[in-house]
Amino acid sequence: MIIELLNRDKHIIQIKSIDEMPSDLYDICSIQIIDYNQEDIKNLEKLFNINTAILNNSKDIEISSHYLEEATQLAFNFSFPYFTPQDKIEEVVISFILKEEIMFSFMAVNFEQFIPENKKKEHFENIKTLPFTLDSFLLMMIGIVPDYFADLTEVMAKNIKTIYSNLQKQKDFSEQELDEITALKFNNLIVKESLDEFRRILHLLRKSKKLTSEIKENIFSELNDLNVINEYVQNNFERLNDLKDYVSNKIDLEQNRIFKTLTIITTCISLPMLVAGFYGMNFKYMPELEWKYGYIYVILLLLVSFVGPLIWFKRKKWLR
């Protein structure tokens, strides 16, 4: 477990166990707990007298599992999507508990590592003139996450455009392209679900009596931005659906060409085989056996039965 304490002078103090926790937390506005276990949670509950029930319900779909407001504290959680080195999107659940001017945050991995440094500095500059309190820290967090969703959605849109451009230059298609599109759709789905979850939390935070009017105004502004981002996420789904239809149609056309080719080959071979089979029967009386031109006649009949269907398919524009 790693514990990071952020004081009002914007200094980070990192400790590795609860035993190292300072007795006086007056100057502390944020306590970030990373890579914790159930035993750590029990110790933190006793030490700070907080209700950590929100940490155990992150996978439930009920809103009560993601937002819990009590008389002494406010708790919420949401999933945070991020790109893995394999260009696959995974998510980590981040839980926040606000109590007595301290924000407790719980996460399996430090989500801040996925946020560009310039973005963090930009948001720090926005609250530079403000006293570094729980409110200002909450303002910064509410601003950083929507910007991150915007950047993530932009990366997704670029990936979709890139694969669209590459596929337009491609002539042969296979299931591999469909698998790539399905992977992109799954990534976009994770972003969509996380975005909807975060928007729902912000709507509930706006109704809370524990937050100041300034924070609620900022939340309203961020919600408008998130609505625009959500439209882009939905556009990504539409582009992916169009792309999947495009590839599927190309594969169907290619399969039709293959079936046409097989039909032509089968027809052109089956007729000569029918003639050969007919004259290969061991009947006692076959007039052509005694005929002087019988052999030439059968050869010509085989050629006609092979070339005739080719001419017919050519007129039907099956052959090019």
Order of alpha helices (4+ residues) and beta strands (2+ residues): beta-beta-beta-alpha-beta-beta-beta-beta-alpha-alpha-alpha-alpha-alpha-alpha
